Every structure is written in structure tokens, then in C-alpha cells.
Amino acid sequence: MPAIDAAVIWSLAVVAIAGVLALAWRAVRGVRRIAERLDDFVDDWNGVGPRPGVPERPGVMTRLTQIEGRLSSMEHELQPNSGQTLRDAVNRVDRRTRDLANDDNQ
């Protein structure tokens, strides 16, 4: 019976080693997935230069600077100043409408 005992022990050892390898494989695969996602995040944050067939993607800070520039130009249009902004045009239309309404009431 020592041969059967040895076979059982070797079988258990093989199963245990296979289980450890399977767990290690799953852990490595999970870490690899996280690393790929982290790499994608870093690429999105920093931006990616142009490649053949793929246009450049600016990074987050560049895009925020562009958004702030567009926002400041929109804010300029909403403040009355030299008569050329949208706010000035709305004020003129409002004043003319009010004048027309007052003329009709008199």
C-alpha cells in the first residue's frame, strides 16, 4: 500500500500546485487589467500625440485651457460694454420694445 499512499500524496501535491498557479494567474491577469486602465487614464490626462491614421488627442490641462478661453469669450458677450456684445444688443432690443409699448399706450 505504500505505492498507493505515494500516488495519493503526489496527486494532492499536483492539485495543490495547479490551484496555486491558477490563483496566481488570476491575480496577475487582474493586476494587468488595472495597469492597462491606469495607462489609459495617464494617456487621457497627458494627451497623446498624432500617429499615422490617428489624430492628436490633447490632454486634460490643454482641454481645460481651451474651455476656459471659450468661457471667457462667452462671459465677455454677456457683459455690457462697447455696444458690440450680445448683452448690449439685448438691451437695445429691450429699450426699443419698451419705447414702442410706451408709444402705443399714449
C-alpha positions as CSV (number, residue, x, y, z in Angstrom):
1,M,0.0,0.0,0.0
2,P,2.9,2.4,0.2
3,A,2.7,2.9,-3.6
4,I,-1.0,4.0,-3.3
5,D,-0.1,6.3,-0.5
6,A,2.7,7.9,-2.6
7,A,0.3,8.2,-5.6
8,V,-2.3,10.0,-3.4
9,I,0.3,12.3,-1.9
10,W,1.7,13.2,-5.4
11,S,-1.8,13.7,-6.7
12,L,-2.6,16.1,-3.9
13,A,0.6,17.9,-4.5
14,V,-0.1,18.3,-8.2
15,V,-3.6,19.6,-7.5
16,A,-2.3,22.0,-4.8
17,I,0.3,23.3,-7.2
18,A,-2.2,23.7,-10.0
19,G,-4.5,25.5,-7.7
20,V,-1.8,27.9,-6.6
21,L,-0.8,28.5,-10.2
22,A,-4.4,29.2,-11.2
23,L,-4.8,31.7,-8.4
24,A,-1.5,33.4,-9.3
25,W,-2.7,33.6,-13.0
26,R,-6.0,35.2,-12.0
27,A,-4.1,37.7,-9.7
28,V,-1.6,38.6,-12.5
29,R,-4.5,39.0,-15.0
30,G,-6.3,41.3,-12.6
31,V,-3.2,43.4,-12.0
32,R,-2.5,43.6,-15.7
33,R,-6.1,44.8,-16.3
34,I,-5.7,47.5,-13.7
35,A,-2.4,48.5,-15.1
36,E,-3.9,48.9,-18.6
37,R,-6.7,51.0,-17.3
38,L,-4.2,53.2,-15.4
39,D,-2.2,53.5,-18.6
40,D,-5.3,54.6,-20.4
41,F,-6.0,57.2,-17.7
42,V,-2.5,58.6,-17.9
43,D,-2.8,58.8,-21.7
44,D,-6.1,60.7,-21.4
45,W,-4.7,63.0,-18.7
46,N,-1.4,63.8,-20.6
47,G,-2.8,63.6,-24.1
48,V,-1.5,61.5,-27.0
49,G,0.5,62.8,-30.0
50,P,-0.6,62.1,-33.5
51,R,0.1,58.7,-35.1
52,P,-0.4,57.5,-38.6
53,G,-4.1,57.4,-39.2
54,V,-4.9,58.7,-35.7
55,P,-5.2,62.4,-34.8
56,E,-3.7,64.0,-31.8
57,R,-5.7,63.9,-28.5
58,P,-4.9,66.8,-26.2
59,G,-4.5,66.2,-22.5
60,V,-6.9,67.3,-19.8
61,M,-5.0,70.5,-18.9
62,T,-4.8,71.6,-22.5
63,R,-8.5,71.0,-22.9
64,L,-9.3,72.9,-19.7
65,T,-7.3,75.9,-21.0
66,Q,-9.3,75.8,-24.2
67,I,-12.6,75.6,-22.3
68,E,-11.6,78.5,-20.1
69,G,-10.7,80.6,-23.2
70,R,-14.1,79.8,-24.7
71,L,-15.9,80.5,-21.5
72,S,-14.2,83.9,-21.0
73,S,-15.2,84.9,-24.5
74,M,-18.8,84.0,-23.7
75,E,-18.6,85.9,-20.5
76,H,-17.4,88.9,-22.4
77,E,-20.5,88.7,-24.6
78,L,-22.8,88.7,-21.5
79,Q,-21.4,91.9,-20.0
80,P,-22.5,95.3,-21.4
81,N,-19.5,97.3,-22.7
82,S,-18.8,98.9,-26.0
83,G,-22.1,98.2,-27.7
84,Q,-20.9,95.3,-29.7
85,T,-21.7,92.4,-27.3
86,L,-24.8,90.3,-27.1
87,R,-25.8,91.9,-23.8
88,D,-25.7,95.3,-25.5
89,A,-27.9,94.0,-28.3
90,V,-30.4,92.6,-25.9
91,N,-30.5,95.8,-24.0
92,R,-31.1,97.8,-27.2
93,V,-34.0,95.5,-28.3
94,D,-35.5,95.7,-24.8
95,R,-35.2,99.5,-24.8
96,R,-36.8,99.7,-28.3
97,T,-39.6,97.3,-27.3
98,R,-40.3,99.3,-24.2
99,D,-40.3,102.6,-26.2
100,L,-42.8,101.1,-28.7
101,A,-45.0,99.8,-25.9
102,N,-45.0,103.2,-24.3
103,D,-45.8,104.9,-27.6
104,D,-48.8,102.6,-28.1
105,N,-50.1,103.3,-24.6
106,Q,-50.1,107.0,-25.1
